[in-house]
Amino acid sequence: MKNKKIKKGKNMQILNVNLGENSYDIVIGTNFYNEFSEYIKNIYRGKKLFVITDSNVNRIYEEKYNKMFKDFDYNVYVLEAGEENKHIGVMQGIYSAMVKAEIKRSDMVVAFGGGVVGDIAGFAAASYLRGVNFIQIPTTIISQVDSSVGGKVGVDLPEGKNLVGAFYQPKLVLIDSCFLNTLSDRYFYDGFAEIVKYGCIYDRDLFEKLENIVNSSEIAKSNKKELREHLMKYINGIIYRSCEIKKEVVEKDEKESNLRMILNFGHTIGHAIEQYTNYKKYSHGEAISAGMVDIIKIGEKKGITEKGCSEKVELLLKTLNLPTNIEYDKLKITEIMKRDKKSIDGGINFIFLKNIGNVEIIKMNGEEIFE
């Protein structure tokens, strides 16, 4: 069906990701989850929803489903929370549940949760019956600013992260920042790694805005709770700009043949750190934080990156309660990186910072990066 024009409510912002027949809207607001069903009706005339969530999100929001999905007949499938559960083995249970719920190609899958849920639910939607439409309702900062937008879906293999997946765009993304209030401090700050990434690779003004926000309250700088409250005053604008950057990049390169590679800044080393520590010691954002600092320092050493960038980025990440120095075995990390999906004949496309707001894609082999 042709999407109706989504009406913008009070204090709401809407971005349109323009990908031709795969276009969709990102709706950003606060405390509008009771209106989700109206937004869904704009793009879906059916009645059946297959909602995929995880055990943490389900425990907190289960009683709100009747309001969020009112007027729909919905089934809820609950995954065990955690990146270590984002493996291909979980798919059998999801597919069986979809068969049992009699999900047809004309029905709708809803991803309600963080990045892990979004990736798994999106992959289920892309592969079940060769494609069922789906909606993203991200509940973490990292999923609201990054993984819910752009259509990358998939699962991990023992050999590496996201090695099985697809490019499959959602029909709608509903971002309600009120969900962030129930995150632990660790996972609240976790998402800021991706926001700092956007500033580094694309928008110096965003990077400097983050610096100004964290520096504008001396109390907040030294107090994790105060800083969180301070950041929440600006969060919708930060989410909007982050999604706008992701949208602009994806519109120019939907399937990562060139420009979209820049979104992997810090991720090649970061993903390897996640796998090296069995997805248990560090969250995605924590691993990416350290991965960004490492690649900036490597760039400075090789004369690719402007001197002083690592110090600047490291200070901002540390202020945002993110780790910037994770110890690892370089030989083992190199072996993991060689299996990365960004690995190509003759090397790996590493994203190097030239200076804040500018990057360069350079192909190197894994051993060369640590020389």
HELIX and SHEET records of a PDB file:
HELIX    1   1 GLY A   20  ASN A   22  5                                   3    
HELIX    2   2 TYR A   33  GLU A   35  5                                   3    
HELIX    3   3 PHE A   36  ILE A   43  1                                   8    
HELIX    4   4 SER A   55  TYR A   61  1                                   7    
HELIX    5   5 GLU A   62  LYS A   64  5                                   3    
HELIX    6   6 TYR A   65  MET A   68  1                                   4    
HELIX    7   7 GLU A   83  ASN A   85  5                                   3    
HELIX    8   8 ILE A   88  VAL A   90  5                                   3    
HELIX    9   9 MET A   91  LYS A  100  1                                  10    
HELIX   10  10 GLY A  115  SER A  127  1                                  13    
HELIX   11  11 TYR A  128  ARG A  130  5                                   3    
HELIX   12  12 ILE A  141  ILE A  142  1                                   2    
HELIX   13  13 SER A  143  SER A  147  3                                   5    
HELIX   14  14 SER A  177  THR A  182  5                                   6    
HELIX   15  15 ASP A  185  ASP A  190  1                                   6    
HELIX   16  16 PHE A  192  ILE A  201  1                                  10    
HELIX   17  17 ARG A  204  ASN A  215  1                                  12    
HELIX   18  18 GLU A  218  SER A  222  1                                   5    
HELIX   19  19 LYS A  224  MET A  232  1                                   9    
HELIX   20  20 ILE A  235  LYS A  252  1                                  18    
HELIX   21  21 LEU A  259  ASN A  264  5                                   6    
HELIX   22  22 HIS A  267  TYR A  276  1                                  10    
HELIX   23  23 HIS A  284  LYS A  302  1                                  19    
HELIX   24  24 CYS A  309  THR A  319  1                                  11    
HELIX   25  25 LYS A  330  LYS A  338  1                                   9    
HELIX   26  26 GLY A  366  ILE A  369  1                                   4    
SHEET    1   A 7 GLN A  13  VAL A  17  0                                        
SHEET    2   A 7 TYR A  24  GLY A  29 -1                                        
SHEET    3   A 7 LEU A 172  ASP A 176  1                                        
SHEET    4   A 7 ASN A 133  PRO A 138  1                                        
SHEET    5   A 7 MET A 108  GLY A 113  1                                        
SHEET    6   A 7 LYS A  48  ASP A  54  1                                        
SHEET    7   A 7 ASP A  73  LEU A  79  1                                        
SHEET    1   B 2 LYS A 152  LEU A 157  0                                        
SHEET    2   B 2 GLY A 160  PHE A 167 -1                                        
SHEET    1   C 3 SER A 343  ILE A 344  0                                        
SHEET    2   C 3 GLY A 347  ASN A 355 -1                                        
SHEET    3   C 3 ASN A 358  MET A 364 -1                                        
END                                                                             
